[in-house]
Structures are given as structure tokens and as C-alpha cells.
Amino acid sequence: MSLAHLAQAHPRWIDHAIRLDRASPIGWLALQAAALAPTWAWMVARMRDGSDDPLGLLALGALALLVWTVRGELRAAPRLGWLALALVGTLAATMLRAGLGPVPALPPLAAGLIAVLALACGLLAFMPQRIAAGPVVGLAVLALPLLSSLQFYAGYPLRVVTAEASRWLLASGFQVAREGSSLWVDGRLVIVDAPCSGVQMVWLGYFTACAVALWARRTDRAFFACLPLVGLCVLVGNIARNSALIAFEGAGQPLAPWAHNALGLVVLALVCGGIASAMARSSARHSSLITAAGGRHVDTAR
């Protein structure tokens, strides 16, 4: 049956197809968000019961701000590859969360990861071409309430690394020995506890990287090239902060709570500022290298 014959025989179908094709991108995204409602309900419950920090709201707010900023540039015709991934991901998150089909139900965090990745794919299907995919996917993952899980699985190894690095830095001025994640400093026991693991600094560092990359309109290549430096900045900052605190403890002059918190905030500001500066300059360095190699480059960030 030809399209013309179909239009004559079933004109209402054609009208519905036209309306569907002209539907607002915001409407499609809202429909996908509604389909993932169980994931949002679980995220809210996990943050409200105190089992995780609500930092994910910052990532969701950043994604919402991005959509609002480019609302006039959203594509009328979505990119089909991203749209297909969004559809498959949404169906998979729904089925795996409920345990439908042959695959058993996944833990809520794993199903939530699939859900936020599907949402990121849905956003990228309608975003203008200049929006890099990496930072959008990064913010979607950071929106999950995952800090407590990171602390459980990665907290202790990070504390051991921090304690060992601090032992090495303080060895010239103190008698230092490490036992697990604790240090003996001139005969005083100093415990590198969970807040000293740097998990929150890791989250804020990568959030800064994603947000600045979107603000500065970095390409995916520039964004991913800068990510190792993000991890290095966080690691160095956390080691420096803990080494300073341990030095005061070992000298028998522990900082007052307000000074302890102030030092942590200063180091966090320096780390996030360094990450923002590196991410903002990454595209400029990339352009310079292309120019030096004789290539032709159009800077889409301007």
C-alpha cells in the first residue's frame, strides 16, 4: 500500500503521525522521565532516610539548567542512535528493577544507573550537536545517591592510600608508622576515618569537571583528556589536607573543629578551582596543537 493510498484510506493515521512528529522535545523528555518514576522515587527515599548525602540534587539541577539554557535549540528531529539507546535503556531499567523476564531483579542502585544513563541518552538525542556527550553522562551518573556505596567499597582503600602518603610526607619531621588506615605519630594514634577518605571531594571534583566542560563548551576529546588530571588533583588535595591535620595531631596541638572545617573548605576550593581552570583551558591547548600541526580548526566554543 502506497503512502498516498494510506493517506486517502486512513487520513486520521496520517494526522496522528504528523502530530507525533511535531511533538515538543520537552514533551518527549517529560514522558521518558515519567516512565522512570520508580527510580526517582527510590532516589528521593534514599536521600530522605539519611542513608546518602543529597549532593545528587546538584547534578540534577545542572542538567535541568542545561536543558533550560538550550531549550530554543533542541532538535525537532532527534538523533535516532541516542533515541534508540534511550528507549532500550528505559525499558531495561523498568524490567530489571521489577525483575520482569528471564533476568532477576537488579539491586536498586544498578537499576538506577541504567535509568540515569537512559535519561542522558534521551537528553543527547535532542541536544544540539555542540553539546558534548561525556559531561552530560557524567552528571547523570553523579545524580545517583551513590556516596554511601562509594564510601563502603572505595573508602577504606582510599584511606590506606592517604595514610601511606601522609606517612611518607611526615617522616622527615616525625616518627611515623602506619597500621592499616591509622598512623602512630610520635607515639600518638591518629585515625584516618571515613570523612578523610576524600569520597565527597571526588564527587565534587568530577561534578566541577562536568559542569565547567558544559559551560565552556568543551569537546568530548578535550573533556576525557582532562579527566586523569581531575583524579590527580583530588588525590593530591586530599593527601595535603590529611597530612596537615595529622601533623597538628601528632604535635599534640589538634585543630579546633572550626579550624578543621575551614582547612577542609580551603583545600576543597583550591582543588575545584584547579580542576575548573584546567578544564577551561583544555580546549585552548587542543586548538593550539592543531594549529601548530598545520591543521584547520574552528573553535565552536566562541
C-alpha positions as CSV (number, residue, x, y, z in Angstrom):
1,M,0.0,0.0,0.0
2,S,1.4,3.4,-1.0
3,L,1.7,6.3,1.3
4,A,-0.8,8.3,-0.8
5,H,-3.3,5.4,-0.7
6,L,-2.8,5.1,3.1
7,A,-3.5,8.9,3.4
8,Q,-6.7,8.6,1.5
9,A,-7.9,5.5,3.3
10,H,-6.9,6.4,6.8
11,P,-6.4,10.2,7.0
12,R,-6.6,10.2,10.8
13,W,-3.5,8.0,11.0
14,I,-1.6,10.5,9.0
15,D,-2.8,13.3,11.2
16,H,-1.7,11.4,14.3
17,A,1.7,10.7,12.8
18,I,2.2,14.4,11.9
19,R,1.2,15.4,15.5
20,L,3.6,12.8,16.8
21,D,6.4,14.0,14.6
22,R,5.8,17.6,15.7
23,A,5.7,16.8,19.4
24,S,7.8,19.1,21.6
25,P,11.2,17.7,22.7
26,I,10.3,18.7,26.2
27,G,7.2,16.6,26.0
28,W,9.3,13.5,24.9
29,L,11.8,14.1,27.7
30,A,9.0,14.5,30.3
31,L,7.4,11.3,29.0
32,Q,10.7,9.4,29.5
33,A,11.1,10.9,33.0
34,A,7.6,9.8,33.9
35,A,8.4,6.2,32.7
36,L,11.4,6.2,35.1
37,A,9.4,7.4,38.0
38,P,10.2,4.4,40.2
39,T,13.9,5.3,40.0
40,W,13.2,8.9,41.1
41,A,11.0,7.6,44.0
42,W,13.9,5.3,45.2
43,M,16.4,8.2,44.9
44,V,14.2,10.5,47.0
45,A,13.6,7.8,49.6
46,R,17.3,7.1,49.9
47,M,18.2,10.7,50.4
48,R,15.3,11.3,52.9
49,D,16.2,8.4,55.2
50,G,19.7,9.7,55.7
51,S,21.5,6.8,54.1
52,D,23.1,9.1,51.5
53,D,24.1,12.7,51.0
54,P,21.8,14.8,48.8
55,L,24.6,16.0,46.5
56,G,22.9,14.3,43.5
57,L,20.4,17.2,43.5
58,L,23.2,19.5,42.3
59,A,23.8,17.2,39.3
60,L,20.1,17.0,38.5
61,G,19.9,20.8,38.9
62,A,22.8,21.2,36.5
63,L,21.1,19.0,33.9
64,A,17.9,20.9,34.3
65,L,19.7,24.2,33.8
66,L,21.4,22.9,30.7
67,V,18.0,21.9,29.2
68,W,16.6,25.3,30.1
69,T,19.6,27.1,28.6
70,V,19.4,25.3,25.2
71,R,15.6,25.0,25.1
72,G,15.4,27.1,22.0
73,E,18.0,24.9,20.2
74,L,16.5,21.5,21.0
75,R,16.3,19.4,17.9
76,A,12.9,18.9,16.3
77,A,14.2,15.7,14.7
78,P,16.1,13.7,17.4
79,R,19.3,11.8,16.7
80,L,18.0,8.2,16.2
81,G,21.0,6.4,17.7
82,W,20.7,8.2,21.0
83,L,16.9,7.9,20.9
84,A,17.2,4.2,20.4
85,L,19.6,3.8,23.3
86,A,17.2,5.9,25.5
87,L,14.3,3.7,24.6
88,V,16.2,0.4,25.2
89,G,17.7,1.8,28.5
90,T,14.3,2.9,29.8
91,L,12.7,-0.5,29.1
92,A,15.7,-2.3,30.6
93,A,15.7,-0.2,33.7
94,T,12.0,-0.8,34.2
95,M,12.2,-4.6,33.6
96,L,15.4,-5.1,35.6
97,R,14.1,-3.1,38.5
98,A,10.9,-5.2,38.7
99,G,12.5,-8.5,37.9
100,L,10.4,-9.0,34.7
101,G,11.5,-11.5,32.2
102,P,14.3,-14.1,32.5
103,V,16.8,-11.8,34.2
104,P,16.4,-11.5,38.0
105,A,15.8,-8.1,39.6
106,L,18.9,-5.9,39.9
107,P,19.8,-4.0,43.1
108,P,18.2,-0.6,43.1
109,L,21.5,1.2,42.5
110,A,22.3,-0.9,39.5
111,A,18.9,-0.4,38.0
112,G,19.1,3.3,38.8
113,L,22.4,3.5,36.9
114,I,20.7,2.1,33.8
115,A,17.9,4.6,34.3
116,V,20.0,7.7,34.5
117,L,22.1,6.6,31.6
118,A,18.9,6.1,29.6
119,L,17.9,9.7,30.6
120,A,21.3,11.0,29.5
121,C,20.8,9.3,26.1
122,G,17.3,10.9,25.8
123,L,18.8,14.3,26.5
124,L,21.5,13.8,24.0
125,A,19.0,12.8,21.3
126,F,17.5,16.3,21.4
127,M,20.5,18.4,22.4
128,P,22.3,20.5,19.7
129,Q,25.4,18.9,18.2
130,R,27.8,21.2,20.1
131,I,26.9,19.7,23.4
132,A,29.4,17.1,24.4
133,A,28.1,13.7,25.5
134,G,30.7,13.0,28.2
135,P,29.8,15.7,30.7
136,V,26.0,15.0,30.2
137,V,26.5,11.3,31.0
138,G,28.8,12.2,33.9
139,L,26.3,14.5,35.5
140,A,23.6,11.8,35.1
141,V,25.7,9.3,36.9
142,L,26.6,11.8,39.6
143,A,22.9,12.4,40.2
144,L,22.6,8.9,41.7
145,P,22.7,8.7,45.5
146,L,26.0,6.7,45.4
147,L,28.2,8.4,48.0
148,S,27.5,5.9,50.7
149,S,28.1,3.0,48.3
150,L,31.4,4.6,47.2
151,Q,32.4,5.0,50.9
152,F,31.6,1.4,51.5
153,Y,33.5,-0.1,48.6
154,A,36.3,2.5,48.0
155,G,36.5,4.4,51.3
156,Y,38.9,2.0,53.0
157,P,41.4,1.7,50.1
158,L,41.4,5.5,49.7
159,R,42.1,5.9,53.5
160,V,45.0,3.5,53.3
161,V,46.5,5.3,50.3
162,T,46.0,8.6,52.1
163,A,47.6,7.3,55.3
164,E,50.6,5.9,53.5
165,A,51.2,9.1,51.5
166,S,50.9,11.1,54.7
167,R,53.3,8.8,56.5
168,W,55.8,9.4,53.7
169,L,55.3,13.2,53.8
170,L,55.6,13.4,57.6
171,A,58.5,11.0,58.0
172,S,61.1,13.8,57.9
173,G,59.6,15.6,60.9
174,F,58.0,12.9,63.0
175,Q,58.4,9.2,63.9
176,V,55.6,7.8,61.9
177,A,54.3,4.2,61.5
178,R,51.2,3.1,59.7
179,E,48.8,0.4,60.8
180,G,46.0,-0.1,58.3
181,S,44.4,3.3,57.8
182,S,45.8,4.6,61.1
183,L,49.1,6.3,61.9
184,W,51.2,6.4,65.0
185,V,52.8,9.8,65.1
186,D,55.4,10.3,67.8
187,G,53.6,7.8,69.9
188,R,50.1,9.3,69.3
189,L,47.5,7.3,67.5
190,V,45.8,9.2,64.7
191,I,42.9,7.5,62.8
192,V,42.2,8.3,59.2
193,D,38.5,8.0,59.4
194,A,35.8,7.8,56.8
195,P,35.4,11.6,56.2
196,C,39.2,11.6,55.5
197,S,38.8,9.2,52.6
198,G,38.0,12.0,50.2
199,V,34.9,10.5,48.6
200,Q,33.0,13.7,48.8
201,M,35.9,15.6,47.3
202,V,36.0,13.0,44.5
203,W,32.3,13.7,43.8
204,L,32.7,17.5,43.9
205,G,35.8,17.3,41.7
206,Y,34.1,15.4,38.9
207,F,31.0,17.5,39.2
208,T,33.1,20.6,38.7
209,A,34.7,19.0,35.7
210,C,31.4,18.1,34.1
211,A,29.8,21.5,34.8
212,V,32.7,23.5,33.6
213,A,33.1,21.4,30.5
214,L,29.5,22.1,29.5
215,W,29.8,25.8,30.4
216,A,33.0,26.2,28.4
217,R,31.6,24.0,25.5
218,R,34.4,21.5,25.6
219,T,34.5,18.7,23.1
220,D,34.4,15.1,24.3
221,R,38.0,14.7,23.4
222,A,39.1,17.6,25.5
223,F,36.9,16.5,28.4
224,F,38.1,12.9,28.6
225,A,41.7,14.1,28.1
226,C,41.4,16.2,31.2
227,L,39.8,13.5,33.5
228,P,43.1,11.9,34.7
229,L,44.2,15.4,35.9
230,V,40.9,15.7,37.8
231,G,41.6,12.5,39.7
232,L,45.2,13.6,40.4
233,C,44.0,17.0,41.7
234,V,41.6,15.3,44.1
235,L,44.2,12.8,45.3
236,V,46.8,15.4,45.9
237,G,44.4,17.7,47.7
238,N,43.1,15.0,50.0
239,I,46.6,13.9,50.9
240,A,47.7,17.5,51.6
241,R,44.6,18.2,53.8
242,N,45.1,15.0,55.8
243,S,48.8,15.4,56.2
244,A,48.3,18.9,57.6
245,L,45.6,17.7,60.1
246,I,47.8,14.7,61.1
247,A,50.8,16.9,61.6
248,F,48.8,19.1,64.1
249,E,47.5,15.9,65.8
250,G,51.0,14.4,66.0
251,A,52.4,17.6,67.5
252,G,49.8,17.4,70.3
253,Q,48.0,20.6,69.0
254,P,44.9,19.3,67.3
255,L,42.9,22.0,65.4
256,A,39.6,23.2,66.8
257,P,36.5,22.0,65.0
258,W,36.0,25.3,63.2
259,A,39.7,25.4,62.0
260,H,39.4,21.7,60.9
261,N,36.4,22.5,58.8
262,A,37.9,25.8,57.5
263,L,41.1,24.0,56.3
264,G,38.9,21.4,54.6
265,L,36.9,24.0,52.8
266,V,40.0,25.9,51.7
267,V,41.6,22.8,50.2
268,L,38.3,21.8,48.5
269,A,38.1,25.3,47.0
270,L,41.7,25.0,45.7
271,V,41.1,21.6,44.2
272,C,37.8,22.5,42.5
273,G,39.3,25.8,41.3
274,G,42.3,24.0,39.8
275,I,40.0,21.5,38.1
276,A,37.8,24.3,36.7
277,S,40.9,26.1,35.4
278,A,42.4,23.0,33.8
279,M,39.1,22.1,32.1
280,A,38.5,25.6,30.9
281,R,42.0,25.7,29.3
282,S,41.9,22.2,27.8
283,S,40.2,23.2,24.6
284,A,42.5,26.1,24.0
285,R,45.6,23.8,24.3
286,H,43.9,21.4,21.9
287,S,43.3,24.1,19.4
288,S,46.9,25.3,19.7
289,L,48.2,21.8,19.0
290,I,46.1,21.5,15.9
291,T,47.2,24.9,14.6
292,A,50.9,24.1,15.3
293,A,50.4,20.9,13.3
294,G,49.1,22.8,10.3
295,G,45.6,21.7,10.8
296,R,42.5,23.8,10.4
297,H,40.3,24.1,13.5
298,V,37.1,26.0,14.0
299,D,36.5,26.9,17.7
300,T,32.9,26.2,18.4
301,A,33.2,27.4,21.9
302,R,33.1,31.0,20.8
